[in-house]
Amino acid sequence: MTFTPSAPTSRSVVLGSTSRYRRELLERLRIPFTVSAPGVDETPLPGEAPQALARRLALAKARAVAALHPDAVVIGSDQVADLAGQPLGKPGEHARAVQQLRQMRGQTLVFQTALAVVCLASGYEQVDLAEVRVVFRDLSDDEIEAYLQAEQPYDCAGSAKSEGLGIALLESIDNDDPTALIGLPLIRTARMLRQAGVKLL
């Protein structure tokens, strides 16, 4: 899958992710890029903290795809919803999403969004983490059910899409890189791409 640019780059860019949310975010930078599935096992290690899990997986994804595209600048990213130190993954189905949202009501959740950029040809490798603190309202069971029926966010860590109706579930969002909550922190991504030799403007 290839996306047509409006800005030149000195190196090709590959997004090591099959997430449509990350693809749509990266398109905002108006650079050409291709998409490659990283094929990384996302199972947490025993006792692995959410921050460490997100960083490890982002780097593993970038390295796996960079091995296939050694001359390219490869972006890897991973997001883990962190509830009091416990990772919440993608629910996958309705019952699990209900369970997650019940756990999260009235709570502060930290979405740990890790970003890795790797270029084997130049030796560039950087990893960063964008934390987004999200306070959930004290949701009723009826609100949870209505939201899930409306948006079916079963492919999202934490069972909610802040860019959609999920914003109605929240009291507040605190972050320094607004797109991080959707899945790819673009301020950090732009900075790392420039450092790796990609021309954005």
C-alpha positions as CSV (number, residue, x, y, z in Angstrom):
1,M,0.0,0.0,0.0
2,T,1.6,3.3,-1.1
3,F,0.5,6.9,-0.3
4,T,1.2,9.8,-2.7
5,P,3.0,12.8,-1.2
6,S,3.1,16.6,-1.6
7,A,6.5,17.0,0.1
8,P,9.8,15.5,-1.1
9,T,11.8,13.2,1.1
10,S,15.5,12.2,0.9
11,R,14.8,8.7,2.2
12,S,11.7,6.4,1.8
13,V,9.5,6.1,4.8
14,V,7.7,2.9,5.9
15,L,5.0,2.7,8.6
16,G,5.5,-0.5,10.5
17,S,1.8,-0.9,11.4
18,T,-1.4,-2.1,9.9
19,S,-3.5,0.3,12.1
20,R,-5.7,2.5,9.9
21,Y,-5.6,5.1,12.7
22,R,-1.8,5.4,12.5
23,R,-2.0,5.4,8.7
24,E,-4.5,8.3,8.7
25,L,-2.5,10.2,11.2
26,L,0.8,9.9,9.2
27,E,-1.0,11.1,6.1
28,R,-1.3,14.5,7.8
29,L,2.4,15.0,7.3
30,R,1.9,14.8,3.5
31,I,5.0,12.6,2.8
32,P,5.1,9.4,0.7
33,F,5.1,6.2,2.7
34,T,4.4,2.6,2.4
35,V,2.9,0.3,5.0
36,S,4.4,-3.0,6.2
37,A,3.0,-5.4,8.8
38,P,5.6,-5.9,11.6
39,G,4.4,-9.4,12.6
40,V,5.5,-8.9,16.2
41,D,4.1,-10.9,19.1
42,E,2.5,-8.3,21.4
43,T,2.1,-10.6,24.5
44,P,3.4,-8.7,27.6
45,L,6.3,-10.3,29.5
46,P,5.6,-11.5,33.0
47,G,5.4,-8.4,35.3
48,E,6.2,-6.0,32.4
49,A,5.0,-2.4,33.2
50,P,2.8,-0.7,30.6
51,Q,5.5,1.9,29.8
52,A,8.1,-0.8,29.2
53,L,5.7,-2.9,27.2
54,A,4.8,0.0,24.9
55,R,8.5,1.0,24.3
56,R,9.6,-2.6,23.7
57,L,6.9,-3.3,21.2
58,A,7.3,0.0,19.3
59,L,11.0,-0.7,18.9
60,A,10.5,-4.3,18.0
61,K,8.0,-3.3,15.3
62,A,10.3,-0.8,13.8
63,R,13.3,-3.1,13.9
64,A,11.3,-6.0,12.3
65,V,10.2,-3.9,9.4
66,A,13.6,-2.2,9.1
67,A,15.2,-5.6,8.5
68,L,13.0,-5.9,5.4
69,H,13.6,-2.3,4.3
70,P,17.2,-1.4,5.4
71,D,17.5,1.8,3.4
72,A,14.2,3.2,4.6
73,V,13.2,5.2,7.7
74,V,10.8,3.0,9.5
75,I,8.2,4.1,12.1
76,G,7.0,1.7,14.8
77,S,4.4,2.6,17.4
78,D,2.5,0.9,20.2
79,Q,-0.1,2.0,22.7
80,V,-0.9,0.5,26.0
81,A,-3.7,1.7,28.3
82,D,-2.3,1.9,31.8
83,L,-4.8,1.6,34.7
84,A,-2.9,1.9,38.0
85,G,0.1,0.0,36.5
86,Q,-2.0,-2.7,34.8
87,P,-2.0,-2.8,31.0
88,L,-5.3,-2.9,29.3
89,G,-5.2,-4.1,25.7
90,K,-7.6,-4.1,22.8
91,P,-10.9,-5.7,24.0
92,G,-11.6,-7.5,20.8
93,E,-15.2,-8.1,21.7
94,H,-18.2,-6.6,23.4
95,A,-18.1,-8.4,26.8
96,R,-14.5,-7.5,27.3
97,A,-15.1,-3.9,26.3
98,V,-17.9,-3.6,28.9
99,Q,-15.6,-5.0,31.5
100,Q,-12.8,-2.5,30.7
101,L,-15.1,0.5,30.7
102,R,-16.6,-0.6,34.1
103,Q,-13.0,-0.8,35.4
104,M,-12.2,2.7,34.0
105,R,-15.2,4.7,35.2
106,G,-14.3,7.5,37.6
107,Q,-10.6,6.5,37.1
108,T,-7.5,8.2,35.7
109,L,-6.0,6.2,32.9
110,V,-2.6,6.8,31.3
111,F,-2.3,5.9,27.6
112,Q,1.3,5.1,27.0
113,T,2.0,5.7,23.3
114,A,5.5,4.7,22.3
115,L,7.2,5.7,19.1
116,A,10.3,4.3,17.5
117,V,12.1,5.4,14.3
118,V,14.8,3.2,12.8
119,C,17.0,3.5,9.7
120,L,19.5,0.7,9.4
121,A,21.4,2.3,6.5
122,S,22.2,5.4,8.6
123,G,22.3,3.8,12.0
124,Y,19.5,6.0,13.3
125,E,17.4,4.6,16.1
126,Q,15.3,6.5,18.6
127,V,12.5,5.6,21.0
128,D,10.2,8.0,22.8
129,L,7.1,7.8,24.9
130,A,4.1,10.1,24.9
131,E,1.9,9.9,28.0
132,V,-1.7,11.0,27.9
133,R,-3.6,11.2,31.2
134,V,-7.3,10.7,30.7
135,V,-9.9,11.0,33.4
136,F,-13.1,9.0,32.8
137,R,-16.5,10.1,34.0
138,D,-18.3,7.9,36.5
139,L,-20.2,6.1,33.7
140,S,-23.4,4.3,34.2
141,D,-23.9,0.8,32.7
142,D,-26.5,2.3,30.3
143,E,-24.0,4.8,29.1
144,I,-21.3,2.2,28.6
145,E,-23.8,0.0,26.6
146,A,-25.0,2.9,24.5
147,Y,-21.5,3.9,23.7
148,L,-20.3,0.5,22.7
149,Q,-23.4,-0.1,20.5
150,A,-22.8,3.2,18.7
151,E,-19.0,3.0,18.1
152,Q,-17.9,-0.6,18.7
153,P,-14.3,0.4,19.5
154,Y,-13.2,-3.2,19.9
155,D,-9.9,-2.6,18.1
156,C,-8.8,0.3,20.5
157,A,-6.8,-0.1,23.7
158,G,-9.1,0.9,26.5
159,S,-12.3,0.4,24.5
160,A,-12.8,4.1,23.6
161,K,-12.1,6.4,20.7
162,S,-11.5,10.0,21.8
163,E,-11.6,11.2,18.2
164,G,-15.2,10.0,18.0
165,L,-18.1,9.6,20.5
166,G,-15.7,8.4,23.1
167,I,-14.9,12.0,24.0
168,A,-18.3,12.1,25.8
169,L,-17.0,9.5,28.2
170,L,-14.2,11.8,29.5
171,E,-13.8,14.5,32.1
172,S,-10.4,15.7,30.9
173,I,-7.3,14.9,28.8
174,D,-3.8,16.1,29.7
175,N,-1.0,15.7,27.1
176,D,1.8,17.5,25.2
177,D,1.2,15.7,21.9
178,P,-2.5,15.6,21.0
179,T,-2.5,12.9,18.4
180,A,-0.8,10.5,20.8
181,L,-4.1,9.4,22.2
182,I,-5.3,8.3,18.7
183,G,-2.2,6.2,18.3
184,L,0.7,8.1,16.8
185,P,2.3,11.2,18.5
186,L,2.8,13.4,15.4
187,I,4.9,16.1,17.1
188,R,7.4,13.5,18.1
189,T,7.1,11.6,14.8
190,A,7.9,14.8,12.8
191,R,10.9,15.6,15.0
192,M,12.3,12.1,14.7
193,L,11.7,11.9,10.9
194,R,13.6,15.2,10.5
195,Q,16.5,13.8,12.6
196,A,16.5,10.7,10.5
197,G,16.9,12.7,7.3
198,V,13.3,12.9,6.0
199,K,12.3,16.3,4.6
200,L,8.8,17.3,5.7
201,L,8.5,20.9,4.4
